[in-house]
Amino acid sequence: MGVSSWELLQGQASSDKPQVPHALQVATDFIVHWLLVVYKIDR
């Protein structure tokens, strides 16, 4: 779900920072998605 937004962030930061490992990308996307789901449930 958050892959598109992550790719946009990577595209903007690619010139400044090195590429983030794919594993970290998946983990970050999973955590963000999980937090959004929990937030919606609690709300």
Helices and strands as residue ranges (DSSP letters): H 3-13, H 22-42
